Amino acid sequence: MNYTEQFQSIIERRRSNRKFDPNVIVPDDVIKRSLERAILSPNSSNMQLWEFYIVKSEEKKKKFVSYCLNQSAAYTAQQFVVFVTRQDLWRKRAKWNIERIKESADGNPENLLIKRGLDYYGKLMPITYFNDWLGISGCIRWLICTVVGLFRPMMRFGGKADQRVMVHKSCALAAQTFMLSIAAEDFDTCPMEGFDKVRVKRELNLPRNAEINMIIAVGKGTDKGIWGKRFRVPYQEVVFTV
Ligand SMILES: Cc1cc2nc3c(=O)[nH]c(=O)nc-3n(C[C@H](O)[C@H](O)[C@H](O)COP(=O)(O)O)c2cc1C
């Protein structure tokens, strides 16, 4: 099979499976490799404002089944991976990127690309991610975008909702890479948003600004776990050439 055929077969192989075989263990290596691939996903400004929690002990799994509202993908899952957004880590990640850029400067800190990179993480990221309790910084960002946007194209970016969308986009891309990887490893997944986010956050000891993007149940799927044919709205109804 060439790359295109392999990719097509992985896309077709991945289905949301809601009944996993209790007798087939998912090797830890499969989860690890898939998370390593997930981490290579594209993400906003390479800020990597995400974390991934593997749930595999029987005691924790039992709790997560109830947090996932006892849905069948959850109570038959071998393991869960919780995809978490960590907007609150922006300072740490910006600093991390600055360190990597400095390392790559290779004794040439005057290089234009290096300078741009340092400005990007040292100046633009604080403007993008800073928040104050009253939301004043968000209003100022919104106002600047709106006024400047009257005269030239501008990335419209303002308050907390925009920041949340940004981190969730990146995290969901990692989740998709993870699911495709698990399919390529001949195992199955079911992404879930049907869960109690308050209890999940508390169980994982996450801070206030962290959010649960989705929980992915993993196991060896069964035929009974596929609830029907794969329906999609026709191509012409959702794809437009403008
Ligand atoms: C963000 C997200 C949340 C989902 N939540 C659930 C869920 O809580 N329970 C469930 O059984 N399926 C859930 N699904 C699976 C979808 O129902 C499924 O992807 C969709 O029906 C298409 O089927 P397919 O994945 O087999 O192609 C979720 C999917 C996504 C992307």
The ligand as a Gaussian input file, in Angstrom:
#p B3LYP/6-31G(d) Opt

LIG

0 1
 C      -15.974000      15.924000      20.826000
 C      -16.714000      14.631000      20.692000
 C      -17.493000      14.163000      21.733000
 C      -18.145000      12.934000      21.652000
 N      -18.844000      12.470000      22.734000
 C      -19.359000      11.228000      22.703000
 C      -19.917000      10.671000      23.881000
 O      -19.948000      11.271000      24.949000
 N      -20.413000       9.425000      23.797000
 C      -20.374000       8.687000      22.655000
 O      -20.828000       7.544000      22.667000
 N      -19.846000       9.188000      21.519000
 C      -19.307000      10.441000      21.506000
 N      -18.704000      10.950000      20.397000
 C      -18.587000      10.138000      19.182000
 C      -19.473000      10.658000      18.049000
 O      -20.804000      10.369000      18.336000
 C      -18.983000      10.023000      16.747000
 O      -17.683000      10.475000      16.490000
 C      -19.883000      10.372000      15.566000
 O      -21.164000       9.823000      15.725000
 C      -19.309000       9.870000      14.246000
 O      -19.060000       8.474000      14.266000
 P      -17.602000       7.856000      14.015000
 O      -16.687000       8.423000      15.071000
 O      -17.752000       6.363000      14.157000
 O      -17.158000       8.248000      12.642000
 C      -18.049000      12.172000      20.461000
 C      -17.272000      12.660000      19.398000
 C      -16.604000      13.858000      19.523000
 C      -15.726000      14.323000      18.388000

